[in-house]
Amino acid sequence: MSSVRLNNVRKSFGAVNVIKGVDLDIGDKEFVVFVGPSGCGKSTLLRMIAGLETISGGDLEIGGKRMNDVDPSQRGIAMVFQTYALYPHMTVRENMGFALRFAKVPKDEIARLVDDAARILALGPLLDRYPKELSGGQRQRVAIGRAIVRNPEVFLFDEPLSNLDAELRVHMRIEIARLHKELQTTIIYVTHDQVEAMTLADKIVVLRDGLVEQTGRPLDLYDDPANQFVAGFIGSPKMNFIPASVVAKSPDGVTLALPQQGNVRLTLPITSAEMGEAVTLGVRPEHFAAAGMGGVDITVDVDVAEHLGTTSYVYARTDGDPLIIEREESRHETSAERITVSIDPARAYLFDKQGQRLR
């Protein structure tokens, strides 16, 4: 079993609390991604699981065994870092087998394990090259291969693609997803890129200020965010947020006024908001429709339109605040233009002043 459990895990550096009590269950063979803004504690949490940072409080279990005071080499984990950290004077074969040689594994067993990892990662033709003769993507595959040969119970990835260009990032995402499918082992992956999280994860853990904001499957977090922070972090482009106030309430829902749109009225089937409450309306870019399509129309000023073929992204403003609108096959918007779009009340979200979701 390669399950991982964190029970009220905390980390402090002196008087600074970095991880403030994390409870988390990671199942056997699950691909879990930690996401969050810089400084939220995701890499620190990963390093605590690896044993590279001590745990200030709480318990860490791997495979049902408490690991708080177990040496990193005895935890059954292998870690792939943001930097490749390859030895420049060693060939690919020697880099991949170095940890095994250090552990005094027999030479024939090292050769077999390195060859198996090279086959999985398509590194066979590169085994006798040196790191300086490899591309960035190839170096990262070598770093992953160095982890595979150890046959760990849990793989830890700390932003492994952040040093690659955009095309290589897409390619390596596919490679890592394929690797998980082939190896059938537990992977914990840290990234600030929510696109990586959405495309790779079985489960996403959203972190902010050392706490877990929400945990769930990628599309569950996308469709059902618990709060405004998660709603704004999961999704690319991110959700739009529009100031509003509650001006009427009935058993069927609430009516909002949108000050930026001359107090245009919008009724939502949400019952937990209170009369007079200042709230925030959330609308994803793809949930705007053409004017007159049955929703509530608003008018915006176009700043920039990005035409990407079948999809366009319109970057607009309403009374100075930015909006992003996704349009299918729209090639007509230009800057300094005003357009009218429609908000579908059934697909809108509502958040209170504290950023909590209203339902």
VEXDREN-2710 file (C-alpha; in Angstrom, 1 decimal):
% VEXDREN-2710
k/r/px/py/pz
1/MET/0.0/0.0/0.0
2/SER/1.3/3.5/-0.9
3/SER/-1.4/5.6/0.7
4/VAL/-0.4/8.9/2.4
5/ARG/-2.2/10.4/5.4
6/LEU/-1.6/13.8/7.0
7/ASN/-3.3/14.4/10.4
8/ASN/-3.3/18.0/11.6
9/VAL/0.3/18.5/10.1
10/ARG/1.9/21.8/11.0
11/LYS/5.2/23.5/10.3
12/SER/6.7/26.6/11.9
13/PHE/9.9/28.4/11.2
14/GLY/10.5/30.1/14.5
15/ALA/7.4/32.2/15.2
16/VAL/6.2/32.0/11.6
17/ASN/3.5/29.4/11.0
18/VAL/3.8/28.1/7.4
19/ILE/1.6/25.0/7.5
20/LYS/-1.3/25.6/9.9
21/GLY/-2.9/22.2/10.3
22/VAL/-3.5/20.1/7.2
23/ASP/-5.6/17.0/7.2
24/LEU/-5.4/15.0/4.0
25/ASP/-5.9/11.4/2.8
26/ILE/-4.2/10.3/-0.4
27/GLY/-5.2/6.9/-1.7
28/ASP/-3.1/4.2/-3.1
29/LYS/-2.2/4.8/-6.8
30/GLU/-3.8/8.2/-6.7
31/PHE/-2.4/11.2/-8.6
32/VAL/-2.8/14.2/-6.3
33/VAL/-1.8/17.8/-7.2
34/PHE/-1.1/20.6/-4.7
35/VAL/-1.9/24.0/-6.2
36/GLY/-1.9/27.5/-4.9
37/PRO/-0.2/30.8/-5.2
38/SER/3.5/31.4/-4.4
39/GLY/4.1/31.2/-0.7
40/CYS/1.0/29.1/0.2
41/GLY/3.1/26.3/1.6
42/LYS/2.7/23.6/-1.1
43/SER/6.4/22.9/-1.6
44/THR/7.0/23.0/2.1
45/LEU/4.2/20.4/2.6
46/LEU/5.8/18.2/-0.1
47/ARG/9.2/18.5/1.5
48/MET/7.7/17.4/4.9
49/ILE/6.3/14.3/3.2
50/ALA/9.8/13.7/1.7
51/GLY/11.5/14.2/5.1
52/LEU/13.5/17.2/3.9
53/GLU/11.6/19.4/6.4
54/THR/10.9/18.4/10.0
55/ILE/7.2/18.3/11.1
56/SER/6.4/20.7/13.9
57/GLY/3.1/19.0/14.8
58/GLY/0.7/16.4/13.7
59/ASP/1.3/13.0/12.1
60/LEU/2.4/11.8/8.7
61/GLU/1.7/8.2/7.6
62/ILE/2.9/6.4/4.5
63/GLY/1.5/3.0/3.9
64/GLY/-0.1/3.1/7.3
65/LYS/3.2/3.7/9.2
66/ARG/4.0/6.9/11.1
67/MET/6.9/8.6/9.3
68/ASN/7.5/11.8/11.3
69/ASP/11.0/10.7/12.5
70/VAL/11.9/8.2/9.8
71/ASP/14.9/9.0/7.6
72/PRO/14.0/10.2/4.1
73/SER/15.9/7.2/2.6
74/GLN/13.6/4.8/4.5
75/ARG/10.3/6.4/3.6
76/GLY/9.8/4.6/0.3
77/ILE/9.6/7.8/-1.7
78/ALA/11.5/9.4/-4.6
79/MET/11.5/13.1/-5.5
80/VAL/11.8/14.9/-8.7
81/PHE/12.9/18.6/-8.3
82/GLN/12.3/21.7/-10.2
83/THR/16.0/21.7/-11.2
84/TYR/17.3/18.5/-12.9
85/ALA/20.3/18.2/-10.6
86/LEU/22.2/15.9/-12.9
87/TYR/25.9/15.2/-12.4
88/PRO/27.5/16.8/-15.5
89/HIS/30.5/14.4/-15.5
90/MET/28.3/11.3/-15.6
91/THR/26.4/9.8/-18.5
92/VAL/22.6/9.4/-18.5
93/ARG/23.1/5.7/-17.5
94/GLU/25.4/6.7/-14.6
95/ASN/23.1/9.5/-13.4
96/MET/20.1/7.1/-13.3
97/GLY/22.0/4.4/-11.5
98/PHE/24.0/6.6/-9.1
99/ALA/21.7/6.2/-6.1
100/LEU/21.5/2.4/-6.6
101/ARG/25.3/2.2/-6.7
102/PHE/25.5/4.3/-3.5
103/ALA/23.1/1.8/-1.9
104/LYS/25.4/-1.1/-3.1
105/VAL/22.8/-2.7/-5.3
106/PRO/24.5/-5.4/-7.5
107/LYS/25.7/-4.1/-10.9
108/ASP/23.5/-6.5/-13.0
109/GLU/20.4/-5.4/-11.0
110/ILE/21.3/-1.7/-11.6
111/ALA/21.7/-2.4/-15.3
112/ARG/18.3/-4.1/-15.4
113/LEU/16.5/-1.3/-13.5
114/VAL/18.1/1.5/-15.6
115/ASP/17.2/-0.3/-18.8
116/ASP/13.6/-0.8/-17.7
117/ALA/13.3/2.9/-16.8
118/ALA/15.0/4.0/-20.0
119/ARG/12.4/1.9/-22.0
120/ILE/9.5/3.5/-20.1
121/LEU/10.9/7.0/-20.8
122/ALA/12.2/6.4/-24.3
123/LEU/15.8/7.2/-23.1
124/GLY/17.5/4.1/-24.6
125/PRO/19.4/6.0/-27.4
126/LEU/20.5/8.6/-24.9
127/LEU/22.0/6.4/-22.2
128/ASP/25.7/7.1/-23.1
129/ARG/25.2/10.9/-23.5
130/TYR/26.2/13.5/-21.0
131/PRO/23.7/16.1/-19.6
132/LYS/25.2/18.9/-21.7
133/GLU/24.2/16.9/-24.8
134/LEU/20.5/16.8/-23.9
135/SER/17.6/19.1/-24.3
136/GLY/15.7/20.4/-21.3
137/GLY/12.9/17.9/-21.8
138/GLN/15.4/15.0/-22.1
139/ARG/17.1/16.1/-18.9
140/GLN/13.8/16.2/-17.0
141/ARG/13.1/12.6/-18.3
142/VAL/16.5/11.5/-16.9
143/ALA/15.6/13.1/-13.6
144/ILE/12.3/11.2/-13.6
145/GLY/14.2/8.0/-14.6
146/ARG/16.5/8.4/-11.7
147/ALA/13.4/8.3/-9.4
148/ILE/11.8/5.4/-11.2
149/VAL/14.8/3.0/-10.8
150/ARG/14.4/3.2/-7.0
151/ASN/10.9/1.6/-7.3
152/PRO/9.4/3.9/-4.7
153/GLU/6.0/3.6/-3.1
154/VAL/5.3/7.3/-3.7
155/PHE/6.6/9.7/-6.3
156/LEU/7.0/13.4/-5.3
157/PHE/7.2/16.1/-8.0
158/ASP/8.1/19.7/-7.1
159/GLU/7.2/21.9/-10.0
160/PRO/9.1/19.7/-12.5
161/LEU/8.0/21.5/-15.6
162/SER/8.5/25.1/-14.6
163/ASN/11.9/25.5/-16.4
164/LEU/10.6/24.2/-19.7
165/ASP/9.2/26.1/-22.6
166/ALA/5.5/26.0/-23.4
167/GLU/5.6/23.2/-26.1
168/LEU/7.8/21.0/-23.9
169/ARG/5.5/21.5/-20.9
170/VAL/2.6/20.2/-22.9
171/HIS/4.7/17.2/-24.1
172/MET/6.0/16.4/-20.6
173/ARG/2.4/16.6/-19.1
174/ILE/1.4/13.9/-21.5
175/GLU/4.6/11.9/-20.6
176/ILE/3.9/12.2/-16.8
177/ALA/0.2/11.2/-17.2
178/ARG/1.3/8.1/-19.3
179/LEU/3.9/7.3/-16.7
180/HIS/1.4/7.2/-13.9
181/LYS/-0.9/5.0/-16.0
182/GLU/2.0/2.6/-16.6
183/LEU/3.6/2.5/-13.2
184/GLN/0.3/2.5/-11.2
185/THR/1.9/4.2/-8.2
186/THR/1.0/7.1/-5.9
187/ILE/2.1/10.5/-7.2
188/ILE/2.0/13.8/-5.3
189/TYR/2.7/16.8/-7.6
190/VAL/3.2/20.4/-6.8
191/THR/2.6/23.2/-9.3
192/HIS/1.4/26.8/-9.4
193/ASP/0.0/26.1/-12.9
194/GLN/-3.7/25.2/-12.5
195/VAL/-3.7/23.9/-16.1
196/GLU/-1.2/21.2/-15.1
197/ALA/-3.4/20.4/-12.1
198/MET/-6.6/20.2/-14.2
199/THR/-5.0/17.9/-16.8
200/LEU/-3.0/15.6/-14.6
201/ALA/-4.8/15.2/-11.3
202/ASP/-7.2/12.6/-10.0
203/LYS/-7.6/14.9/-7.0
204/ILE/-6.6/18.6/-6.5
205/VAL/-5.7/20.1/-3.2
206/VAL/-6.0/23.9/-3.2
207/LEU/-3.8/25.6/-0.6
208/ARG/-3.7/29.2/0.7
209/ASP/-1.7/30.6/3.5
210/GLY/-0.8/27.1/4.9
211/LEU/-4.4/25.8/4.9
212/VAL/-6.4/23.6/2.6
213/GLU/-9.2/25.6/0.9
214/GLN/-10.8/22.7/-0.9
215/THR/-10.0/19.2/-2.1
216/GLY/-11.7/17.3/-4.9
217/ARG/-11.7/16.1/-8.5
218/PRO/-10.7/18.7/-11.0
219/LEU/-14.1/19.2/-12.6
220/ASP/-15.8/19.1/-9.2
221/LEU/-13.7/22.1/-8.1
222/TYR/-14.3/23.8/-11.4
223/ASP/-18.1/23.4/-11.3
224/ASP/-18.6/23.6/-7.5
225/PRO/-16.0/25.9/-5.9
226/ALA/-16.4/26.3/-2.1
227/ASN/-15.4/29.9/-2.1
228/GLN/-14.3/32.9/-4.2
229/PHE/-10.6/32.0/-3.9
230/VAL/-11.0/28.5/-5.3
231/ALA/-13.4/29.9/-8.0
232/GLY/-10.8/32.4/-9.1
233/PHE/-7.8/30.0/-9.0
234/ILE/-9.3/27.0/-10.8
235/GLY/-10.0/27.7/-14.4
236/SER/-8.1/29.4/-17.3
237/PRO/-9.0/32.1/-18.0
238/LYS/-10.2/32.7/-14.5
239/MET/-13.7/33.5/-13.3
240/ASN/-14.9/37.0/-13.6
241/PHE/-16.1/38.8/-10.4
242/ILE/-18.7/41.6/-10.6
243/PRO/-19.7/43.7/-7.6
244/ALA/-23.5/43.5/-6.8
245/SER/-26.0/44.1/-4.0
246/VAL/-29.2/42.2/-3.0
247/VAL/-32.2/44.4/-3.6
248/ALA/-35.0/41.8/-3.4
249/LYS/-35.5/38.3/-1.9
250/SER/-38.2/35.6/-2.2
251/PRO/-38.4/31.9/-1.4
252/ASP/-37.3/31.2/-4.9
253/GLY/-34.1/33.3/-4.9
254/VAL/-32.6/36.8/-4.8
255/THR/-32.5/39.8/-7.1
256/LEU/-29.2/41.6/-7.5
257/ALA/-28.4/45.1/-8.7
258/LEU/-25.2/45.5/-10.7
259/PRO/-23.9/49.1/-10.0
260/GLN/-21.4/49.0/-12.8
261/GLN/-24.3/48.4/-15.3
262/GLY/-26.6/51.2/-14.1
263/ASN/-28.2/48.8/-11.5
264/VAL/-29.3/46.3/-14.0
265/ARG/-31.3/43.6/-12.2
266/LEU/-30.4/39.9/-12.2
267/THR/-32.4/37.2/-10.3
268/LEU/-30.6/34.1/-9.2
269/PRO/-32.0/30.9/-7.7
270/ILE/-30.0/31.4/-4.5
271/THR/-31.7/31.7/-1.1
272/SER/-28.9/32.2/1.4
273/ALA/-28.1/35.9/0.7
274/GLU/-29.7/38.7/2.8
275/MET/-31.4/41.9/1.8
276/GLY/-29.1/44.8/1.3
277/GLU/-26.0/42.5/1.4
278/ALA/-23.0/43.5/-0.7
279/VAL/-22.1/40.4/-2.7
280/THR/-19.9/39.4/-5.6
281/LEU/-21.3/37.8/-8.8
282/GLY/-19.1/35.2/-10.4
283/VAL/-19.3/34.4/-14.1
284/ARG/-16.9/32.1/-16.0
285/PRO/-15.7/33.5/-19.4
286/GLU/-17.4/30.7/-21.3
287/HIS/-20.8/31.3/-19.6
288/PHE/-21.4/34.7/-21.3
289/ALA/-23.8/34.3/-24.2
290/ALA/-24.7/36.5/-27.1
291/ALA/-27.1/39.4/-26.3
292/GLY/-30.8/38.5/-26.3
293/MET/-30.2/34.8/-25.6
294/GLY/-32.6/34.7/-22.6
295/GLY/-30.3/36.0/-19.9
296/VAL/-29.6/39.5/-18.6
297/ASP/-27.7/41.7/-21.0
298/ILE/-24.8/43.9/-20.0
299/THR/-22.6/46.2/-22.1
300/VAL/-18.8/46.2/-21.9
301/ASP/-15.9/48.1/-23.5
302/VAL/-13.4/46.0/-25.4
303/ASP/-9.7/46.5/-24.6
304/VAL/-8.2/43.6/-26.5
305/ALA/-9.5/40.6/-28.5
306/GLU/-7.4/37.5/-28.9
307/HIS/-8.5/35.4/-31.9
308/LEU/-7.3/31.9/-31.5
309/GLY/-9.1/30.2/-34.4
310/THR/-12.3/28.5/-33.1
311/THR/-12.2/30.5/-29.9
312/SER/-11.7/34.2/-29.1
313/TYR/-11.0/35.8/-25.7
314/VAL/-12.3/39.3/-25.3
315/TYR/-10.6/41.4/-22.6
316/ALA/-13.1/44.0/-21.7
317/ARG/-14.1/46.5/-18.9
318/THR/-17.3/47.4/-17.2
319/ASP/-16.9/50.7/-15.3
320/GLY/-13.2/50.2/-15.1
321/ASP/-13.2/46.6/-13.8
322/PRO/-11.8/43.9/-16.1
323/LEU/-13.8/41.1/-17.6
324/ILE/-12.7/38.2/-19.8
325/ILE/-15.3/36.8/-22.3
326/GLU/-15.0/33.7/-24.3
327/ARG/-16.6/33.7/-27.8
328/GLU/-16.7/30.9/-30.3
329/GLU/-15.3/31.8/-33.7
330/SER/-15.7/35.5/-33.1
331/ARG/-13.3/37.6/-35.2
332/HIS/-15.1/40.9/-35.1
333/GLU/-14.4/42.6/-31.8
334/THR/-11.7/45.2/-31.8
335/SER/-10.3/47.6/-29.1
336/ALA/-12.4/50.7/-28.3
337/GLU/-15.6/48.8/-29.3
338/ARG/-18.6/48.3/-27.1
339/ILE/-20.4/45.0/-27.1
340/THR/-23.4/43.6/-25.3
341/VAL/-23.3/40.1/-23.8
342/SER/-25.8/38.1/-21.7
343/ILE/-25.4/36.5/-18.3
344/ASP/-27.2/33.2/-17.7
345/PRO/-28.5/33.3/-14.1
346/ALA/-28.5/29.5/-14.0
347/ARG/-24.7/29.4/-14.6
348/ALA/-23.7/32.3/-12.3
349/TYR/-22.1/32.0/-8.8
350/LEU/-22.6/34.3/-5.8
351/PHE/-20.1/35.0/-3.0
352/ASP/-20.5/37.0/0.3
353/LYS/-18.2/39.7/1.6
354/GLN/-15.9/37.0/3.2
355/GLY/-15.7/35.2/-0.2
356/GLN/-17.8/32.2/0.9
357/ARG/-20.1/30.7/-1.7
358/LEU/-23.8/31.4/-1.3
359/ARG/-26.2/28.7/-2.4
END
